[in-house]
Amino acid sequence: MTTNLDKRDAAGDTPPAAVTAVDPRLLLREEGFRGYLREFGRKLRSGELGSLPVVVGLIVIGAVFQWKDDAFLSPKNISDLSILIVGTGLIAVGIVFVLVLGEIDLSVGSLSGLSAAIVAVLSVREGVPEGLAVLIALATGAALGALHGFFFAKIGVPAFVVTLAGLLAWEGLKQQVLGTTGTIGLDEDGLIADLTGHYFTRIAAAYGAAGIVVAAFLAAQFLDARRRRAAGIPYRPMAEILVRTAVLAALLFTAAWRLNEYMGLPLALVIFAVVLVVLDFVLRRTSYGRKVFAVGGNVEAARRAGVNVDLVRISVFALSGLMAASGGLIIASRITSASQTAGTGTLLMEAIAAAVIGGTSLFGGRGSVWSALLGMLVIGSIASGMALLGIAPSVQNMITGGVLLAAVVIDSVSRRTQRSAGRA
């Protein structure tokens, strides 16, 4: 049987050469600025929006509130906002890991309140040194989070049910720990209070911290590009690295300048930044982080690849519990007390909303710890701006809910677009 291909060969013709697929990212170093524009357009068409929507949202929010009240970007308000976002932001970091798994943790609010209660009772009533009380509270949060993970991974109870039970149980335990007094005040000059009350007042502290971050970012980007180039895979050109570094430097040094105009660099913000950097490295640069993404992307494929799925799940919920306890301590430090209302109200919803608004997918397999920072900046900016304008908290909740819905819609549309483009 003679095929059309055989006929072309017999006639001396050759079939057209196969077209080699070129990674669109190569345009970045082949076509310069034009390549950047083409790559940006390709990402938009394929649904790879990244953090673009939330960054644009932050710019709009900042512009609107500054237009309505020029105190929004004042040194004091920026300093207050930088402390306000830390407690819930730490909780949101743990939520990011859980969401990457494609699961949810409803217990983080109760765990944060319980950690505050444990520290208050141990340090105030029992006379335990504050440092030791903090360690006990953090260990308790991690242990209870691991317990949630055990029931989910080993017993097979859905994470929603396990953590909902934890929400109720740890809320009751918190009330039991605090006892009939209901509220315990913390030492205003103690270690816990210093977590949010201490500022590095030297001007060099804020500028120095900004400089260290910028230098580390530049070095990391340069080394990553060199490593990728040596491996023969697409890498960021030096021009792009320098532009990204310049933008980051402008933002950080401006923030340092505004903070120095008030009281200096808050210790709470330093703690938050260190946690973000460390856990970002863990999630993106370690084998453990790759396993978390693998389990979140496809559990069965991860299991067949040799990943200990149960251990990954238990460890992620333990980390979520640890971060919940950390956030609870920061919140207790800000109000210098632990009470029956600690960890209640909208705290849980704000932590989950921050992770999702910042760009972490509710569907698992995609996310970044920086989502917690971006999401909390959105939520905190809305709260701060509305407080300055005298708008009721009920309106703030409605707007935050609308922003959360918009983030989930964008995530859903983005995933659908990526599937259509064959990139999901």
PyMOL commands that set and color helices and strands:
alter all, ss='L'
color gray80, all
select helices_A, chain A and resi 4-10+24-30+32-45+52-68+75-100+108-125+130-155+159-181+191-197+203-230+238-260+267-285+287-297+299-304+309-335+347-357+370-389+393-420
alter helices_A, ss='H'
color red, helices_A
select strands_A, chain A and resi 183-185+199-200+265-266+337-339
alter strands_A, ss='S'
color yellow, strands_A
deselect
rebuild
show_as cartoon
